[in-house]
Amino acid sequence: MVTHRANQDKIIEDAIERSRPITIFLKSGVSLKGKVLSHDSYTIFLEADEKQTLVYKHFITSIYPARMNRPL
């Protein structure tokens, strides 16, 4: 049986390998969008607008691939 943590790690690893930005929603309602630089069992290290942020996984409600701007 695959655990919730293993699924989360697969999504994060895929974002790192493909250099794709993700959007992270926090329990406070704040959303963060950026590229994942690294992660471990407890944290995700995210870079957005040349700023780096350390996010604790226990404070995350959901993770999604960031939306790409489509040409009109």
PEMO-V26001 format. One line per field, one symbol per residue. ss: DSSP state (2 for helix, 1 for strand, 0 for the rest). phi: phi as a letter, one per 40 degrees, with the letter a starting at -180 (. if undefined). psi: psi as a letter, one per 40 degrees, with the letter a starting at -180 (. if undefined). A space follows every 10 residues. Layout:
# PEMO-V26001
ss->???
phi->???
psi->???
This chain:
# PEMO-V26001
ss->0002222222 2222222200 0111110000 1111111110 0011111100 1111112221 1111100000 00
phi->.ccdcccccc ccccccccfc cbbbbcccgc bbbicccaaa cbbbbbbafg bbbbbccccc cabbcccccc cc
psi->hhiddddddd dddddddefh iihhhideei ihhahhdiia deihhihhfe ihhhhhdeeh dihihihihh i.
